[in-house]
Amino acid sequence: MASFDFSSLSPDVIIDGLESKGFSVDSGLLPLNSYENRVYQFHDENLVKYVTKFYRPQRWQLAQIQEEHDFSFELLEHELPIVAPLKRDGESLFEHQGYHFSVFPCRGGRIFEVDNLDQLEWMGRFIGRIHAVASKKSFIHRPSFTTDEMLIQAQQTIAASGFVPESLHEAFFTVLSQVIDLATQQYQVNKQIRLHGDCHAGNILWRDEGPHFVDLDDCRTGAAIQDLWMMLSGDRQQQLMQLDTLLMAYEEFYSFESKELLLIESLRSMRVVNYMAWLCKRWQDPAFPRNFPWFNSEKYWEQQILMLKEQVSALQQPALSLNSF
């Protein structure tokens, strides 16, 4: 298996891998903004642009990556704007010198504007269509969103890292435990479907004809609200207006269970705690100290304590409800 930190993934290895599958590289390799995997843009002799993703070894099983690809093909068949990997001889997941990789058509666009109600309406409609398709089948290999993985195991990862300064240890882990207890109590899911899983503005690109979705790398099973809550921003009144816009369009294609609004703050807790654990877990990768220089300082952990205190308060507030809008 290739090295965990990509140290042996040289440009020659990447180009040789691409050419072994019939993709000619007539340009250099332009690194794109990705830390979990290694992602590069290139063009061929006809100036056709592509994006290749070399997957982090030991993160996903091959069956889980293939299930991601198959999900994207399924959505594409229903004319949904998903950027799916390209196939060669019927295969979309390739291997070269211990690394597994895929190649995508390059699709540019503007960043989705989370405070633009017209764009939110588009998003509600498309996510409703995605969920209508996604609900027809279940993932076999992909995991679910669980508090055990994203809170309990994340807490254990942070503790084992030894990164939290001793002077802040008690304050940090006390408030983290409070967040975990409250979020675990709230995260009660009745209905789960296949999801994009990481539906934030950075994974949505906008063109004149509307949005297209990229990066299904984090697709999982979970509650439908997971693909909606990260589009909410601003104060409570603004979020209610955004939520109303999203759901009116969403429900043209798929029914939304309003009780899932109770899950928003527990999902936010899972995301922020898991993010801290992710940084701890990946810190041995040289790309992380280089790109996250603010991490692993006393100031960082002080900020996390304040953020977690705010999250405790948010978990104790009444959930968003369109009945009060």
N, C-alpha and C positions, 0 to 999 in steps of 0.2 A: 504494500500500500504506500502511496506517495506520502511525503512528509506532511504533517499536520499543518505546518505554518507556510506552506507553498514555497519553501526555500529552493526546491528543485524545479519549480515551474518557470523556466526561462523563456524568453521570446522565441528561441529556436524550437523548444518543445511545443509551444502553442502553435506556431506556424506549421511545423511538421504534422501535428495532429489535425489541423484544419485541412491541409493539403491531402492528407491520407483519406479524407472523406470527400474530396473533390471541390473544396473551396479554395480558390486561389487568393493569395494575399498580395495585392499590388500596392499596398500602402504600409505605413507603420501600424503598430497596435496602439490605439488611443485608450488608456485606462479610463473606465467610467466609475462613477461614485458607488462602489460596492465594497463592503468589508467582509461580509460573511463568505462570499464567493469571490472569484476574480473574474471581472467582466471587462471586455475590450471591444471597441468599435474598429472596423477595418472596411476597406472596399476592394473589389476585384478589378480586373483589367478593364471592365466595362463601366467602372465607377459606381457599381451597385454596392450600396452600403449594407453591412451586416453587423450584428452584435453576437459575440460568443461568450458563453458563461462556462467557466471551469469550476466545478462544484467542490466545496470544501470536503476533503476526505473525512470519513467517519461521522459526518453530521446526519445525513439521511441514508437509509438503505436504498439500494438500486430500485427495488419495487416501489418505494415511496416516491422517488423521483419520476419513475415511469407513470405512476398514478397521477402526478401533477400534470405531466404532458398529456395524458389521455383526457384529463378534465378540460384542459385548454382546447383540445381538438373537438371535444363534445360541444363546448360553448361556441366554438367557431362554426360548427355545422349548423347551429341555430342562428347564425348571422349576428352574433354578438361581437363587439369590437375588442377582441382579445388578441394580443400579439403572441401567437403560438410558435413553438420551435419548428424548424424545417426538417424534413425527412430526407434521408438518403437510403435507397433500397428498402424502404418501409420502416426504417429505424430513425428515431429522433434523439436517442441517448448514445453517445459515442465514447470510446475509451482509447487513451494513448498514454503509454508509459506510466500506468497506474492512476492516471487522472481520468475522470469522467467529465464530459462536456457536451454542450448543445449549442446550436447556432440559430439565431433569430433574424428575421428581417428587421432592418433599422427603421423605426418609426419615431419621428420627432414630434414636437408639439409644445404648447405652452403649459405652464403649471396650472392645474385646476385652482380656481379662486373660491375658497371655502365660504366667503361672505357674499358671493354672487348668487342671488336666488334663482336666476334663470338657469345657471349651470347646475345648481342643486336640484332643480326639477329634472333636468336631463339625467343626473346621477341617480335620482330616485327611480326613474323609469328603467334605466339600464340595470341597476342592482336588482330591482324587482324581476326583470326578465332573467337575470343570471340565477336568482334563487328559485324561480319557477322551474328552470332546467335542473339545477343542482338538487332539488328536493326529490327528483324522480329516482335517484340511485343513492347508494351510500359508498363512502370510501371503505376499502378493505384494509389498506396498509397505513394510511395517513392517520395521525393521532387526533385526539379531541383537545379542545381548550379545557384544561382542568386546573383547579386550585392546587392540587398536589404538585404538579409540575411547575407551575408559574408562580406559586407562592411558597409552599413548603420546601420543595427542592431548591428553589432559588435562594431562600433564606439559608439553607445549608451550604450552598455554593459560596455565598458571600461570607459566611462565618469561616468556612474552611480556607478561604483565600488569605486571611490574615491582613487584609488591606485596611480594615476599619481601625483608625488610631485608637490605642488603648484608652486615651482620655475621653473619647466619644463612644466607646463600646457600649456602655450601659444605656446611655440616652438613645443611641441608634437602634439597638436591638429591642429595647422596650417599646418604642413607638412602632417599629416594624411589626412586632408581635400583635400590637393593637390593630394595625391595618389588616394583618392576615386573619385575625379572629373575626373582625367585622365583615371583611370581604367574603370569607368562607361561609359565614352565615347567610349572606345575601345571595350568593351565587347558586341559585337553585334553578336548574334548566329542565324544562319538560320536553321541548321539541328541539332536535338538533338536525341540521342539514349541512351539506358541503358548502364551504365558504371560500371566498378569496383569501380571507384571513388577515390581510395587512392592507386594508383599503384606506390608505391615507393619501394626502395630496401628492406626495412624491411618486406614487405608483399610478397616477392618473394624468395622462397627457391630453391636452385640448387642441383640436384643430377646428377649422371652420365648419366641418361637418359634424362636430361633436367630440365626445371623449373617446379615448381608447385606454384599455387597462393593460398594464404591464406587470410582470413579476408575480407569478403565482407560487413563488418559492415557499411561502408560508401558509399555503392552503391547508385547512384543517376542517374538522367537524365542530360545529358549535351552534350557538343561538344566532338567529338572523341579525340581531341588533349589533353584533360584532362588526359587520360590514357597513354599518351606518353611523355609529356613535363618533368615530374619529372625524367626521365631517362637520361636527358641531363646534362652534367657536363663539367667543364673546360672553356677555353676561346671560343670566337666566332667560330674560325676555327675548334676547336675540336667538338663543338656542331653541326656544319654543317656536319662534317663527320659522327658523331653519328646519326644525323637525317636522312641522306642519307641511312645509313645502315638499320635503323629501318623501314623507309618507303618503301624501295625496297622490303623487306620481307613482310611487312604489306599489301602491295597492291597486293600480290599474292592471297589474300583472301577477301579484302574489299577495296573499293575505298576511297582514302583520298582527302578531299577538301583542296587544298593548302592555301586558304584564311584563314583557321583556325590557321595558323602560327601567324597571327596578334593577336591572343588571349593569347599567352603564358604569356606575362608580366602582363596582367590583371588578369589571373588565378593565377600567382605567388603572385600578390598583395592581391587577395582574400584569399589565403592560409595563408600568414603571418599575415594579420590583424585579420583574424578569429582565428588564433592560440593564439594571444594575448588575445582576448576576451574569448576564451575557458579557459585559465589559470585564468583570473579574475572570470569567472563564477563558476569554480570548486574549488576555493581556500578554500572554507569551508570544503571540503573533506580532512580529515587528511592525506591522501596519497599524496596530492599535495605539501604541505610545506615540507614534508619529501623527496620527489623525485625531486622537483624543487626548491632547496634552493636559487638559484640565482635569482628567480623571485621576483618582488615587492620590489626591492631596487632602490635607486637613480641611481646606475650604470646601472642597467638593462634598465631603461627608457631612459637614455642617449644613450645607444647602439641602442635602438629602433628608436630614432630620427635620428641617423646616417644611420641606415638601410633604413628607409623610405625616406631619402634624396637620397640615392643611387637608390631606387626604382622609385622615380620621374624621375631621369635621365634615367633609363632603359626604362620607359614608353614613353620617348620622342625620343628614338633611333629607327632607322629603324628595322622592324621585321626581323627575320631570313628568308632567302629565298634561296632555293636550286638553283635558277637561277644564284646566284652570287657565287656558290660553284665551 
